[in-house]
Amino acid sequence: MPFAHDFPFDPGYGYSLDDLLAVEPPPEPADFVAFWRARYDRATAVTPNPRLRPSADAHPRFRVYDLEYDSTDAFPIRGWLLTPTAGPPQRGFVLGHGYGGVDRPPLDLPRDDGAYLIPCFRGLSRSRRPPISDDPSWHVLHDIDRRDQYILGGCVDDLWTGISALLGLFPELAGHLGYLGISFGGGIGAMALAWDHRIGRGHLNVPSFGNQPLRLTLPSVGSAAAVQRYARTRSDVQTTLAYYDAAVAARHIRQPVHLAAARFDPAVAPPGQFAVYNAIRGDKRLFVLPAGHFDYPDRARQERNLLAQLWAFFGPL
């Protein structure tokens, strides 16, 4: 769907919807599964020791707590925990934010009967810590030349240890957990869902990091552009990115997934978003957005429709 814009490239990239639905993930490294399973085992061996205190932030339907827990490498992750005011939680969720970070708990949540753990991924927002830059264009490059230390892997760890923290606080919610991630958090979520079956259902909204080889060729703004600039001087970056490809990871997702993908997006190229959806082999639902990372006239209605779908999608948890 064309929109008037001032980008020096076409954020629709000339792809029709049929073209987008045909984008496949790239091949995976031979040791991809072993790499991620070892990483998952390491993260779930961490005791997160969640700490809570009443928050100065408020929400009309939830009690809000400031949260801190321990992730891998003893990295302190900070954020919020929301619990329903109407009674004990019936299900639990971890929310993954975009690369803009998060400075307060969101108001629009799909279920009022859930507990929501909202972590700030390492290096970002409440989890800032030198020498990691909180500028997305630098954060995305942190340790990109070291496969095992790349920052995206640490952020996946933060999601997994967040699940452990949520279960530590509410052990009765085991088997009733979901994940919702947008943009950066959508790509991180695809990598996490593939291996963590404690998460029963997931929603990925305009997920990043899909089909990394293709992503490097499509003009973009923001963190994607930063990786493209870096890759032009360091070709070995593609060796690392092969392990941090949300579309490759999505091949291994077995939980039901609801995915919102945009046809026009200057920050997360739509072919990469659809590559994540196309790679999922099991139960999946697609919500096609006219645009992502871009304001458009019908956006509020689209977001209301999406929220209604998510209310129903997460009902079976």
ZIRAUR-V597943 format. One record per residue. N is the residue number from 0. OMEGA is omega in degrees with one decimal (999 if undefined). BURIAL is I if it has 24 or more other C-alpha atoms within 12 Angstrom, else O. D_CENTER is the distance of its C-alpha to the mean C-alpha in Angstrom with 2 decimals. Layout:
[[N OMEGA BURIAL D_CENTER] [N OMEGA BURIAL D_CENTER]]
This chain:
[[0 -176.9 O 24.76] [1 174.2 O 26.39] [2 172.2 O 25.98] [3 -177.6 O 28.20] [4 179.2 O 26.47] [5 175.3 O 27.58] [6 179.6 O 25.20] [7 178.4 O 27.30] [8 -179.6 O 25.54] [9 179.3 I 24.60] [10 170.6 I 20.92] [11 173.4 I 21.75] [12 178.2 I 23.08] [13 -178.6 O 25.84] [14 167.7 I 23.86] [15 177.4 O 25.09] [16 177.0 O 23.03] [17 177.0 O 24.89] [18 -178.7 O 24.04] [19 -178.8 I 20.29] [20 178.8 I 20.68] [21 -178.5 O 22.52] [22 -178.0 I 20.06] [23 174.4 I 19.68] [24 176.3 I 17.58] [25 175.6 I 19.62] [26 179.7 O 21.51] [27 175.7 I 19.99] [28 -175.8 O 21.81] [29 -177.8 O 24.44] [30 -177.3 O 23.04] [31 -178.0 I 19.34] [32 -179.5 O 19.52] [33 179.3 O 21.68] [34 -175.1 I 19.47] [35 177.7 I 16.40] [36 177.6 O 18.66] [37 179.2 O 20.41] [38 179.1 I 17.32] [39 179.4 I 16.31] [40 179.5 O 19.96] [41 -177.8 O 20.07] [42 -177.3 I 17.15] [43 172.9 I 18.53] [44 -179.6 O 21.94] [45 170.7 I 20.99] [46 -170.6 I 22.48] [47 175.2 I 20.13] [48 -176.7 I 23.02] [49 178.3 I 21.26] [50 -177.6 O 23.37] [51 168.2 O 23.64] [52 178.3 O 25.85] [53 -174.7 O 26.43] [54 171.2 O 24.49] [55 175.7 O 26.06] [56 -177.6 O 23.24] [57 178.0 O 24.19] [58 -176.1 O 22.92] [59 -174.9 O 25.40] [60 -175.7 I 24.36] [61 166.3 I 22.90] [62 -175.3 I 24.18] [63 177.6 I 22.06] [64 166.8 I 22.09] [65 -172.3 I 21.07] [66 168.1 I 19.29] [67 174.3 I 19.42] [68 -176.8 I 18.85] [69 175.3 I 19.33] [70 179.2 I 16.85] [71 -178.5 I 18.07] [72 179.2 O 20.73] [73 -179.4 O 21.66] [74 178.5 I 18.98] [75 178.5 I 19.09] [76 -178.2 I 15.86] [77 179.5 I 16.69] [78 -176.8 I 15.44] [79 167.7 I 16.79] [80 176.5 I 17.76] [81 175.6 I 18.94] [82 -174.9 I 21.56] [83 177.1 I 23.46] [84 -173.7 O 26.92] [85 -179.2 O 28.37] [86 -179.7 O 28.40] [87 -179.7 O 26.60] [88 178.1 I 23.03] [89 -179.7 I 23.06] [90 -178.5 I 19.43] [91 -179.0 I 16.53] [92 163.9 I 12.88] [93 179.8 I 10.12] [94 177.7 I 8.10] [95 -173.5 I 5.03] [96 175.9 I 6.62] [97 -176.1 I 7.18] [98 173.0 I 9.54] [99 -178.0 I 12.36] [100 -179.7 I 11.66] [101 -177.6 I 12.92] [102 175.2 O 16.64] [103 178.7 I 17.28] [104 179.9 I 16.02] [105 178.4 I 15.38] [106 -175.6 O 18.47] [107 -179.1 O 17.24] [108 -169.9 I 15.94] [109 -177.1 I 16.50] [110 178.0 I 18.87] [111 -178.2 I 21.43] [112 -178.2 I 22.22] [113 166.8 I 19.03] [114 -175.4 I 18.26] [115 173.2 I 14.99] [116 -173.9 I 13.74] [117 -180.0 I 11.83] [118 166.4 I 11.38] [119 -176.8 I 11.47] [120 -172.4 I 10.05] [121 178.8 I 13.23] [122 -172.6 I 15.17] [123 175.7 I 13.67] [124 -176.3 I 15.31] [125 -178.6 I 17.03] [126 175.6 I 16.14] [127 173.4 I 17.97] [128 175.3 O 20.38] [129 5.8 O 22.62] [130 179.8 O 22.79] [131 176.7 I 19.06] [132 174.8 O 18.91] [133 171.3 I 16.71] [134 -176.3 O 17.33] [135 -177.2 I 14.28] [136 174.8 I 16.93] [137 178.1 I 18.12] [138 -176.1 I 15.15] [139 179.1 I 13.70] [140 -173.9 I 17.19] [141 -179.7 I 17.67] [142 -179.1 O 19.36] [143 178.6 I 18.28] [144 179.4 O 21.78] [145 -172.1 O 21.38] [146 -173.7 I 19.34] [147 -178.4 O 19.33] [148 -175.3 O 18.64] [149 -172.9 I 16.00] [150 -179.3 I 13.67] [151 177.5 I 10.44] [152 176.0 I 12.07] [153 179.4 I 12.84] [154 173.1 I 9.36] [155 175.5 I 8.73] [156 -177.9 I 12.12] [157 176.4 I 11.28] [158 -179.4 I 9.04] [159 178.8 I 11.99] [160 172.9 I 14.56] [161 175.0 I 13.12] [162 178.1 I 13.81] [163 178.8 I 17.17] [164 -179.8 I 17.83] [165 178.0 I 17.31] [166 175.0 I 19.63] [167 179.0 O 22.00] [168 -176.8 I 22.38] [169 -177.4 I 22.57] [170 -179.5 O 23.71] [171 179.5 O 24.93] [172 175.3 I 21.43] [173 -176.0 I 21.09] [174 -177.2 O 20.52] [175 -175.2 I 19.13] [176 176.4 I 15.48] [177 178.1 I 12.45] [178 173.1 I 8.71] [179 179.9 I 7.23] [180 -178.3 I 3.94] [181 174.5 I 5.22] [182 175.1 I 5.94] [183 179.6 I 4.92] [184 175.3 I 1.95] [185 177.2 I 2.56] [186 176.0 I 4.39] [187 -179.6 I 4.02] [188 177.9 I 4.01] [189 179.2 I 6.72] [190 -178.8 I 8.36] [191 -177.6 I 8.62] [192 -175.5 I 9.85] [193 -173.6 I 12.37] [194 -173.9 I 14.31] [195 -177.4 I 13.91] [196 166.3 I 16.16] [197 178.7 I 16.36] [198 -173.4 I 13.46] [199 -178.6 I 15.56] [200 -179.4 I 13.42] [201 172.3 I 9.91] [202 178.5 I 8.90] [203 -175.5 I 6.54] [204 -175.6 I 7.79] [205 -172.7 I 8.93] [206 177.5 I 6.41] [207 172.7 I 7.60] [208 178.1 I 9.59] [209 -178.9 I 11.40] [210 -175.3 I 15.10] [211 178.8 I 15.51] [212 177.4 I 19.31] [213 -179.1 I 19.28] [214 -179.5 I 16.69] [215 -176.2 I 19.20] [216 -173.0 O 21.91] [217 -178.4 I 20.58] [218 -175.4 I 21.44] [219 172.7 I 18.63] [220 172.9 I 18.31] [221 -173.5 I 16.29] [222 178.7 I 14.42] [223 177.9 I 14.97] [224 179.0 I 18.63] [225 178.1 I 18.79] [226 178.3 I 17.81] [227 179.2 I 20.33] [228 -179.3 I 23.00] [229 -177.1 O 22.57] [230 178.4 I 22.69] [231 179.3 O 25.96] [232 -177.6 O 27.61] [233 -176.6 O 26.01] [234 -178.0 O 25.83] [235 178.3 O 24.87] [236 -178.4 I 21.29] [237 176.4 I 20.72] [238 176.6 O 21.61] [239 -174.8 I 18.64] [240 178.7 I 16.17] [241 179.5 I 17.50] [242 -177.5 I 15.84] [243 -179.5 I 12.37] [244 -175.7 I 12.18] [245 179.4 I 9.43] [246 176.3 I 12.46] [247 178.1 I 14.66] [248 -175.9 I 12.47] [249 175.0 I 12.26] [250 -173.7 I 16.05] [251 178.5 I 15.94] [252 179.3 I 13.96] [253 178.7 I 16.74] [254 171.0 I 15.41] [255 -178.1 I 15.63] [256 170.7 I 12.66] [257 -174.4 I 12.73] [258 174.3 I 11.20] [259 -178.2 I 12.04] [260 -175.8 I 13.00] [261 177.8 I 15.22] [262 -177.8 I 18.56] [263 -176.6 I 18.93] [264 -178.3 I 16.43] [265 -175.6 I 17.71] [266 178.4 I 14.55] [267 -172.0 I 12.42] [268 -177.5 I 15.32] [269 178.6 I 15.54] [270 176.8 I 16.88] [271 177.6 I 13.73] [272 -178.1 I 11.73] [273 176.0 I 14.65] [274 177.0 I 14.94] [275 179.5 I 11.81] [276 -176.0 I 13.53] [277 -176.5 I 16.89] [278 -177.7 I 16.18] [279 -172.8 I 15.46] [280 -174.7 I 18.95] [281 -177.6 O 19.08] [282 -178.3 O 18.76] [283 178.5 I 16.53] [284 -178.4 I 16.82] [285 172.4 I 16.25] [286 -176.7 I 16.37] [287 177.7 I 17.53] [288 174.7 I 17.08] [289 -176.8 I 19.85] [290 173.7 I 17.74] [291 -178.7 I 14.48] [292 -175.4 I 14.59] [293 -179.7 I 18.24] [294 179.1 O 20.50] [295 -168.7 O 22.78] [296 -173.0 O 25.52] [297 -170.4 O 24.07] [298 -177.0 O 20.64] [299 179.4 O 21.53] [300 177.9 O 22.88] [301 -178.7 O 19.96] [302 175.5 I 17.62] [303 179.2 O 20.27] [304 178.9 O 20.46] [305 -179.6 I 16.76] [306 177.9 I 16.96] [307 177.3 O 20.09] [308 -178.4 O 18.57] [309 175.8 I 15.85] [310 -179.4 I 18.77] [311 -176.3 O 20.50] [312 -177.6 I 17.69] [313 179.4 I 16.96] [314 -177.1 O 20.74] [315 -178.9 O 21.54] [316 999 I 19.52]]
